[in-house]
Amino acid sequence: MSDALAGCRVLVTAGPTFEDLDPVRFLGNRSSGKMGFAIAAAAQRAGAEVVLIAGPVHLPTPDGVQRIDVRSAAQLHAAVFEALPADVYIGAAAVADFTPAQVAPSKIKKRPGEDGLDLHLVRTRDILADVARAHPRPRLVVGFAAETDDVETHARAKLAAKRVDLIAANRVGIPGSGFESDANTLLVHDAAGHVQLGPAPKTDVADRLVALVAARLHPDPR
């Protein structure tokens, strides 16, 4: 697979986003970035020019990969569209669906007599859907769906709603797979069905996913 993506520009997102509440606190998620970083490394080994846009993670940059660090969903959206065009987009980042409507300029303090705190959250921009309708559109747009239940149902709904080519779905919240784990199992859906990758180390799953991407870009004429 050393040249399967030769001549291709691949844009990968990885990790969580942090949505600030105040200078001290934020809303985040459990994504470690390991899957996205493994995909970026696998694409580079396959000969691609790779740009990796990473949320707040503590991982080394894969060899030969251009890395851009961001914090919030808004920053990730901007960085993605600054990095386009690309032949392939793989959105492995766990992007926040909601962000605080306002960020407090100073630390939110407990007040006497208050039993709780109400937060007003607003929707973030849909990066995956925006990439899928970008002009020029990447030749292949791959999304991720991290779900806790009804994985296949949610993945296929996302595939149709976002108008992407592939959705790599995985179940999270269980030991040994998904967030914060070194292993993963992906069900990669397209319009015709799905293929299972894993359970296996994320590095192996990434190699197999990149092989699928290469096969979609360069189908066997037979």
Buried (B, 14 or more C-beta within 10 A) or exposed (E): BEEBBEEBBBBBBBBBBBBBBBEEBBBBBEBBBBBBBBBBBBBBBBBBBBBBBBBBBEBEBBEEBBBBBBBBBBBBBBBBBEBBBBBBBBBBBBBBEBBBEEEBEEEEEEEEEEEEEEEEEEEBBBBBBEBBEBEEBBBBBBBBBBBEEEBBEBBBEBBEEBEBBBBBBBBBEEEEBBBEBEBBBBBBBBEEEBBEBBBBBBBBBBBBBBBBBBEBBEEEEE
